[in-house]
Amino acid sequence: MPVFVTGGTGFIGSHLVEALVRNNEQVYALASKTSNTDRLKKLGVTLVDGDVTDASSLKGTMKDCQTVYHLANRYEMWLPDKSLFYKVNVDGTRNVLNEAMNAGVERVVYTSAAEALGEEKGEIATEETRHSGVFRSEHCRTKYLGLMEALKLRDRGLPLVVIMPCAVIGPGDFKATGQLILRLLNQKLPGIFFGDSSIAFVYVRDVVEGQMLAARKGRVGEKYILSSEILKVREFFETICNIANVPMPTREISPAMATMLAYMMEFRSFFTKTPPELSLALVRVMGHGMMFDNTKAKRELGMKFTPIKDALSETVAWYRTQGYAPASKPSPL
């Protein structure tokens, strides 16, 4: 079955493309001229030149495709040019889904983000949670606006199913969560800001399973949260340290200190154009927490989620075998 994928060179997208190829799907992957497509080429994927921010480059690209998986997005806690968040997450989503509607595809699986639900602090959000109106990051704001664009097209007849992953972990992750794990493994986190919040996590392979199930079984027009477990921030880091046999940082940073440090680091990044080690967005997200209910995905899609301890074990092992973190030291007798 011909399928069209945007964001296939990204973290989640690369795992999705591999799974689709294993499932003997005929995959067409959108890729800009600046994308690293070596992995896609090795998989035998048909590359399609284009950019989600350029609507004209998308014309005719989805012809004869039955399913479109839209994953392309900017997911960072800081960018030197914040306008890129809107261009990709909002304009890009509108462009891709408009073209999918024009092409008459049978199903569009749009990967949004659970944080676009905008739950109140301490609330366990469901797909029907009413947005609080507060945005903790530019990524969060633009994913919400992108979702609104998608739902407008749904109301005009687009056969849309929305997947909403929480904090995704897994092999190949070099975004916000992956960077925190790597710094912990390499013992380059002298202090940690824990707060009292909890975060929902999900394994990347479960996200891919959810995307493919949504294409087959998801109800058109519906949203599905993908979330495995909710852990306290401290518990998450302790689990990693126990798996990797590395010491926990002994210094805990207060919320006020974390905010002050983030302001200072972002001020420096304004001039260096390099990402800060600690961003205001990350402090706000970790301070607020993200908790989500996965009942609907389990009931309607048949999702079975990987325990986060198992997901972290595989993730840590991958970082080490790929040389991004030192090998495990034997435990003292």
N, C-alpha and C positions, 0 to 999 in steps of 0.2 A: 504494500500500500504506500503510495507516495506521500511523504510528510515533509513539511517545511519547518525549519528551526531557526530562530534568531537567538543570538547569545551562545552559540554552540562552542565558542572558544573559551567561554568562561568556566568558572568553578562548577556550578550545577549543570550548565549546558553541556560540558564535555562528558560528564557522567551520563547524561540523558542520551546523547548521540551514541555513545558506546552501547548502551542498553538497546536502543532502537536498531542498531546494526546487528546485534546478537539476535534480535527478534525478527531478523530478515526483512526489515522495513527499508524501503528505498528513500534515503535521506537526502534532502536538499538543504544546505546550510548557508545562510546569509553571512557574508564575511566582507569587511572593508579591506582596503588595500593595505592598511597598517596592522591588520590582525595576524597573529602567528597561527597559521593553518596547518602546520606540519602534522599535528596529531590527527586532524580531520582527513588529511590526504592519505595517511597510513591506513585509515579505516575504510577508504574507498568511497567517502562521501562526495556527492556532487556539490562543488562550491559555486555559490551565486554571488557575483559582485554586487555590492550595495551597502547602504548605510541607513539605519532606521530614522536618522534625522533628516534624510533627503527623500521626500515622498516620491519624487520622480524616478529615483533609482530603484524603487520597489515595483514599479508598474510591470505587470505581466510575470513577476517572479513566482507567483503561487499558482499559476495556471496548471490545472490537472492534479493539484495536490488535494488530498481529502482532509488532512488534518494540519493545522498550524500550531506549533508550540512557540509561544512568544516569551522569551526569557531575557532578552537584551535589556540591561539596565545599568545604572551607575550605583554601586553600593560601596561607598566609602564613608568614613566619619568626617573626612575633611578633604576638600579639593581647593587648589589655588584659584580655580575659576568655578564658582558655585553655579553659574548659569548652565553648566553641563548637566547638572542633575535634572533641571527642567527640560532641557533639550532632548535628553534621552528618555527619561522616565515618564514624561508627559507627552511632549510632541512626538517622540519616537513611538510610544504606545498607540497614540491616535493614528499615526501614519500606517503602522503595521496592520492594525485592526481594520482600518478603512480599506486597505488593499485586500485583506482577507474577505471582507464583505463583498467587494467588487468581484473577487474571483469566485465567489459562491462556494467556498469550502464547506465541508460538512460539519466540522468541529474546530473550535479555537480553544486551546488550553493556555490561559494567560497566567503566568506566574507572578503574582503580586507579592505582598509581604504581610505577615500577620500584624506587624506594628502599624500598618495602615488603618487598623481598626480603631486606634486611638483610645484604648481603655483607660479608665481612671486608675490611679495608683492603688495597688492592692486588689484590683478586680481581676477575676479570671474571665477573659473575654471569650465570647462565642461569635459565630458568624453574624449574629444579629445585634451585637453590641453597638450602642449609639456612640459616635465619636465625641470625645470630650472637647474638641476644638483646640487642643494643645498639641504642638508638634515639637518633639524633642531633638530633631535633626532635620537637615535639609533633605536627606534621603527619605525620612519618614513623611515629610510634607509632600514631596513630589510623588511618592508611591501612592499616597492617598489621592492626589489629584489625577494620577494616571488611572487609578481604579475608577474614579468618577467618569473619566472619558470612556473607559471600557464599558461601564454600565449604561452609559448613554447609547452606545452602539448596540448593546444587548437589547435595549428597549426598542431599537429600530429593526430588530430581527436578526442580529448577529448570533450564531449558535455558540455562545460563550460559556465556558466553565472556568471559574477562577480558583487557582490554587494559592494558598496563603501560608508559606512556611514560616516558622519562627526562626530562632538563631540556628543556622545550619553548620554542622561540623562534619569533617571527613577528609580523606586524602585529597591533596591538591588545593586546600584552602589557604590562601595567603591574604585574605581580607581581615577585617577587624578581629573576629574571634580567633582565626588562625594565627594572627600575629601575637595575640596574647598568649596562646598556647606555646608558640615557638619561643617567645621571650622567657616563659617559665621553664621550658625544657633546657634552654641555654643559660639559665640562671642569670638573666639580665633584667629581672624585675626586682629591684631592691625593695620596693614597697608596693602594696596593693590596696586599692580602694574597694572595700567590700560593701559598706552600707548594710542595710537590713533587707535588701530586696531579693527577689527570686526571678530567675530567668528560665524560660521554656526553651529546650533544645531539641533538635531533630537531626538524625543521620542523613547525609546526602543521598545515600542509596534508597532510603525511605522516601525522600522527596521525589526521586525519579520514579519509583514505583507508584507514588500518588499521582504524578503527572500522567503516566501511561494508563492507570486505572481511570482517571478522569476522562481520558479520551474515549474509553470504552464504556464506562458505566456512569460517569458523572451526569447529573441532571442539568440540562441546558438552563443557563441563567443563575445557577447556584454557586456559592462560595464554599470552599472546604479548607479548614485549618489543618495544617500538618505539624503536629507537636508530639514528641515522645514523652518527655519527662520535664517536670518543673523542679529545679534545684536552686537552693540558696547560692548566691555568688561564691561565698566561702566554700560551700560543699563542692561546687564545681571545680575550684582550684585544688582542693584537697584530694579529690578523686584523681585528677591528673597527676599530682605529685605521688600518690600511692602507686598508680600504674607505672609511672616512669622511674620510680625510686629516686626522686630528686627532693631536696628540702623545700619546704614552704618558706616564702619570704617572711621574715620575722617582723617587718615593719608594716603596720597598717596605717594608711593615710585617711585622715578624716574627710568628710564631704567638703568642708570649707577649704581645706588644704588642697584637695584634688581640684576644686574649681579654680583656685588661685594659680596652681601650677599649669592648668590647662590654658588659662588666659595668657600666661607668660610664654608658654610654648607656641601657642597660636600667633602671638605677636611676633615671635622670632620667625615662624614659618611664613608670615606675610612677606618677609624680605627674602628668605631663602628659597621659597616656593617648594620646600620639601615637607612631607607630612609630619606633624608634631607627634611625639611619642605618646602624648595624652591630649585628646581633643575634648572640647566642651561637649560635643555631641555624645561621646562615649561616656563621660561623667554623668550626663543627664539620663542616658539610657540605663546605665548600671544603677543609678540612684533611684530611678522610677521603677525599674523591673519590667518584665514582660511575661505575663502568664496567660495561657490559652487552653481552651477545652477542645480535645480531639474527638469527641463523641460522634459528631456527624460524619467525619471521614471514616471512622471505624464502622459505623452503621451502614452508610450508603455506598462507600467504595470498597469496603472489606479490608481496610488498612490494618496491618499488624506492624507495630513499631519496634525497632531494635532498641534494647536497653542502652542507655547512654554510656554506661560503663564499658559495654562491648564496643560501642562506636568509638569511644575515646581510645580504647586499647588498639584498635585498628589504625586510628589516626596517628597516634604516637609512633607506632611501629613503622608507618609509612614515612613520616618525617625522618626517622632514624635511618631507614634503609636507603632513602634518597639523599642522605648526607646533610640534611638541614638541621639536625640536632645530634649531639654526641650519643654514642652507644650507651646502653644501660650499664650502670655500675652494679656489681654484685652486692646483695644485701649483707650487712655485717652479721656474723654468727652470734 
